[in-house]
Amino acid sequence: MAIERLVSGRPTHPALKKRKEETGRLAINISNVALEAGRSRTLIATRDTTYPTVKHRLMELAKPHASRGTATTIIDLRAELSETRKQLKMALAEAAGHFHARVNAERDAARWRQAYERLSSKRGDESNIVLLKSPPAQ
């Protein structure tokens, strides 16, 4: 039977022999089994197959792919995008808080600067403000 020849690694079809020599292995799939058996791929692959036992055996031998499916990748990427958007929203809120704190600090600094200048201009004989200076260091 063609499946057993492919599983054992001894194909009889020239194209499959060449592929086996070049790559060192052969995939067990509908196309290779059909080629090895000398039958149409359609006879095995269709829903109402002429060879249901062959198709069932192929499904048993089929190994799941190591790569993840596209749907799984899309779901993971959407979850990552959602998390990134949440982080961005939090970062923007924190940046806005820092911005408002800076604006308030600049406003306070301007107010204190004006008060200092006002007091500095009043300093003199008519002022009740006395500047205390520490004695010079020896």
C-alpha positions in Angstrom: 0.0 0.0 0.0 1.3 3.5 -0.8 0.9 4.9 2.7 3.1 2.1 4.2 5.8 2.7 1.5 5.9 6.4 2.4 5.8 5.7 6.2 8.7 3.3 5.8 10.6 5.7 3.6 10.7 3.6 0.5 8.7 5.3 -2.2 8.5 3.8 -5.7 7.5 6.9 -7.7 10.6 8.6 -9.3 9.6 12.1 -8.2 9.2 11.0 -4.6 12.4 9.0 -4.7 14.3 12.1 -5.9 12.6 14.3 -3.2 13.6 11.8 -0.5 17.2 11.8 -1.7 17.4 15.6 -1.8 15.7 16.4 1.5 16.1 13.2 3.4 12.5 12.9 4.3 9.0 12.8 2.8 5.8 14.4 4.1 2.9 12.0 4.6 0.1 13.9 3.0 -2.7 13.4 0.5 -0.7 14.6 -2.5 2.3 12.3 -1.9 0.1 9.3 -1.2 -1.9 9.9 -4.4 1.3 10.3 -6.3 2.8 7.2 -4.9 -0.5 5.2 -5.5 -0.8 6.6 -9.0 -4.2 8.0 -8.3 -5.8 11.4 -8.5 -5.5 13.5 -5.3 -9.2 14.3 -5.6 -10.2 10.7 -5.1 -8.6 10.8 -1.6 -9.2 14.5 -0.6 -12.9 15.0 -1.2 -15.6 14.7 1.4 -17.2 11.8 -0.4 -13.9 10.0 -1.0 -13.5 6.8 -2.9 -10.9 5.7 -0.4 -12.3 6.5 3.1 -9.9 4.2 4.9 -6.9 5.8 3.2 -8.1 9.3 4.1 -8.8 8.2 7.7 -5.3 6.7 8.0 -3.8 9.9 6.6 -5.6 12.0 9.2 -4.3 9.7 11.9 -0.7 10.1 10.7 -1.0 13.9 10.2 1.0 15.6 12.8 0.0 19.0 14.1 2.1 21.9 12.8 4.6 23.4 15.3 3.7 26.9 14.2 0.7 28.6 15.8 -2.4 29.3 13.9 -3.2 32.7 12.5 -6.3 33.0 14.7 -4.3 32.4 17.9 -1.7 35.0 16.8 -4.4 37.6 16.1 -6.0 37.0 19.5 -2.7 37.4 21.2 -1.9 40.5 19.3 -5.3 42.0 20.1 -4.8 41.3 23.8 -1.3 42.9 23.6 -2.7 45.9 21.8 -5.4 46.3 24.5 -2.8 46.2 27.3 -0.6 48.7 25.4 -3.5 51.1 25.1 -4.3 50.8 28.8 -0.6 51.5 29.6 -0.6 54.5 27.2 -3.8 55.9 28.8 -2.2 55.6 32.3 1.0 57.2 31.1 -0.8 60.1 29.5 -2.8 60.7 32.7 0.4 60.6 34.7 2.1 63.0 32.3 -0.9 65.4 32.5 -0.6 65.3 36.3 3.1 66.2 36.1 2.3 69.0 33.7 -0.3 70.5 36.0 2.1 70.2 38.9 4.7 72.0 36.9 2.3 74.8 35.9 1.3 75.2 39.6 4.9 75.3 40.7 5.8 77.9 38.1 2.8 80.0 39.2 3.9 79.7 42.8 7.5 80.6 41.9 6.3 83.7 40.0 4.1 84.7 43.0 7.0 84.3 45.4 9.4 86.1 43.1 7.0 89.1 42.9 6.6 89.1 46.7 10.4 89.0 47.1 10.8 91.9 44.7 8.1 93.9 46.4 9.7 93.4 49.8 13.1 94.1 48.4 12.0 97.4 47.0 10.4 98.4 50.3 13.6 97.6 52.2 15.1 100.7 53.6 14.5 103.3 56.2 10.7 103.2 56.1 10.5 99.4 56.1 9.9 97.3 59.2 11.8 94.5 57.7 15.2 93.8 59.1 17.6 91.4 57.3 19.5 89.2 59.6 22.9 88.4 58.5 25.1 85.8 60.1 28.6 86.9 61.2 31.3 86.1 58.6 33.0 82.8 59.0 36.5 82.9 60.5 
